[in-house]
Structures are given as structure tokens and as C-alpha cells.
Amino acid sequence: AATTQIKPDSATHSSILIRTFTLQAGWLYFPVGGGIVADSDPLDEYRETLHKASGMIRSLRTT
């Protein structure tokens, strides 16, 4: 996803949103994934996806 701000003077600022949560119908979603290329190792890609998800989960914990 992306967000864009357009100011009255027509200046724009855009960002690509990564590591974000979405709350929809009482469910909290946080998509994670990666890019697959010809020499990707499926196990490495899986581990990377789990690593990305673990950071999101840690951010929800309270101390």
C-alpha cells in the first residue's frame, strides 16, 4: 500500500507502507512476504517471512 499527501501548493509526499497493521471487522492483519527469484531457497524465504512476522508480533506485546 502507499500513502500520498498533496499540499495546497501542489507539493506531494508519498510513502510505501511496510510493516503496517490493518484492523478490519475486529481482526488485526499484518501481511508479510518476500520476493521469489530463480535462485531463491524456499526454506530461507520461509524463515525470512517468519522473521518479519516476529517483529510485528513483538511490537504488540506490552511490558
TAGI-V296029 format. One record per pair of residues at least 4 apart in sequence whose ideal C-beta (glycine too) atoms are under 6 Angstrom apart, sorted by the first residue. I is the first residue (numbers start at 0). J is the second residue. D is the distance in whole Angstrom. If there is no record, write none. Layout:
i: [I/I]
j: [J/J]
d: [D/D]
This chain:
i: [0/1/2/3/3/4/5/6/20/20/21/22/29/31/31/31/33/33/33/35/39]
j: [16/15/14/11/13/12/11/10/27/29/28/27/55/48/51/52/44/47/48/39/44]
d: [5/5/5/6/4/5/5/5/6/5/5/5/5/5/4/5/5/5/6/5/5]
